[in-house]
Amino acid sequence: MKGDKNFRLGKNQQKILLTLLTGVNLGFTRSPGMYYRILGDFKKGWSDINKGTFERAIDGLKKSKLISFTQYEDGNYQATLTEFGKNRAAEFEFKKIKIKKPKKWDKKWRIVIFDIPEKNRRARDALRALLKRLEFMELQKSVFIYPYECEKNIGFLVNFFNIHKHVRFIKAEYIDNAKDVKNNFGLN
């Protein structure tokens, strides 16, 4: 069941998706007291959202097939991300990924090599796009190099798409075209 890729997400909808992406289940109840007790856990960062705004945000996410609901016998509901919702939520997280550049380079190269099968094309395209956005230098089609620590940053995407067995991280001290690579990163 695919959702609408062109559906624009509001700030509150993004918050809800990211909350669900982190593994937090949102429960819904018919009891106003219980409802606010559930939302009370999210007080920080959620103070600007009222019940009506929250419900409209949830309705939009449900209509666009980003979340699904399970209703329990006691009348309570649980919202969970659909696969489409997970991917949309992850897009926000991927956009936040930045690599801190240290004041002094440790003279080591970080090389990311991947051979991701066609059935995981979305993951492969997402990884390649992230590496390019972070200004990695492409040595070959699926080989990228970077002068600074980056494994944890790239690891988030690798973990999300569960592509560990297709991606290798290498830390190297020597590369035969170091002059060109250094020039690319302004390290000369």
N, C-alpha and C positions, 0 to 999 in steps of 0.2 A: 504494500500500500504506500504509494509515493505521495509526498506532499508538494505544495506549491513552492518551488525554489525562488520565485520572485516575490514571495510574501515578505514585506518589510517588517522587521521587528522593532517594536518600541523599546524604550529603555527598561520598562518594567518587565516586558516579555523576555528581554535578554537576561535580566536578573533571575527570573524564574528558571529559564533554561540552564543557566550556569549553576544555579543551586541544585537542580536535578542532576546535572552532569557530575557534580562532585559526590553524588551518591546519597544525597539527602532526599528522603521521601517526603513529599508534601501530602499531608492528610487533610481531608476536608470533612466537615461534620455539619449537621443541621443545627447544632447547638452553638449559638453565638459565643458563649463563654469558652467552649472548647476550641472554637475556631480561632479566637484571639490568643488562647494559650498556645496553640500550635504556632501561630505567627509570632508569638512573643519570643520564641527562640531565634527569630530572624531580625530582632529589633534593630541591630546595627545595620545600617545600609538600607533598611526597609521603612524608615520612619516617614518617608514622603509618599507612601502608598496607602490609600484607604481601601475599604472593603469593595466599593463599587469599581474603582480603578483596577483592583486586583482581579475581580471577577471578569471584567471585560478583557483583561490581558489573558487570563486563562481560557476564556471562550475563543479568542482569536487563535491561540496556540492549538486548541483542540480542533477547530475548523480547518486549520492548515496542516493537520496531521503531524504536528511536532510532538504532541503529548497524547497519551491515552489514559483512560480512567478505569479503575476497578472499583465497583461498588460492593460493599460488604453488607451482610444481613442486618447489621445494626444501623444502617443508613449512612455510614461514613464512606468516604471515597479516598482512593489513593491515586495520585498522578505519577506517571512514569514517562520517561522519554521514549519515543519510538526510535528506530534506527535513524530515520531521517532527522529527528530532533537531536539525537546525539551528534550527528555530523554538523548540523547547523550550530549547535552550542560550541562544538570544538573549534569551529571557524573563529569565534570570538577569542578563544584562548590562544589559538595559533597567532592571531594578530598581535597579541600582547607579548609574545616571545621576543626578547631582546638579549643580546650577548654583551656583557660588560667587558670593555676593553681595558686591560690593566695598563698602568703607566709605563711599565717596562715589559717588553716582549721576552718570553722565556726561550726563544730560539727553537721552538718545537712546532711542528706542523701537525694539525689535526686533519685527518683524511677520513671522509665518509664514503664508503663504497656500498652500493646496493644492487641487488638483482631481484627485483620484486616481480612476481609473475603477473600476467595479464589479468587474471581473475581479481587481483588486488590493485587494479589500475588507479582507482581513486586515491589509495594510500600512496602509491608511487608518485602520482601527479602532485599530491599535497606535500610530500617530502621534497620533491624537486622545487616546487614553488617556494617553500619555506627557505631552503638553502639559498636560492637566488635572492629572495627578499632580504636575507641576512648578509648578503654580499659575499657568499662563498664563491671561490673561483672554480669554474667547471674545467677539470682537466680532461675528462672524457665524458661520454653520455651519462654514466652513472657513477662518476668519481668526482668528488668535490674536495677542495682543500681550504683550510682556514688557519690563521696563525694563533688563535686564542682558544682557551678552554670552552667547549661547546657541547660536550656529550650529554649533560643533564638537560640542556635546552632542547636538543634534537630528540633526546630520549622520551620527552613528553609525547611527541607525535608518534614515535615508534611504539611506545606503550599503548597509546590510544587505539592505533590501528592493528595492534598485535602482529607486528611484522619483524620481530626480533631476529628470527632465523634468516631474514633476507638482507639485513643491514649490518655492516661491520664498521667499527671505529678503530682507527689506527693513529698512534702518536709516533711521529718520526722526526729524526734530527737532520736527515739528509734527503734532498730531492735534487735530481740532476739539473733541473732548470730553475734553481733557486733564485737566480737574478731576476728572471721574468716574474716569478711568483711574488718576490719581495716588492718589485716595482708595482705590481697590481695592488698590493696592500699598503703601499707607501712606507715600506720598512727600510729603504736604503738611506 
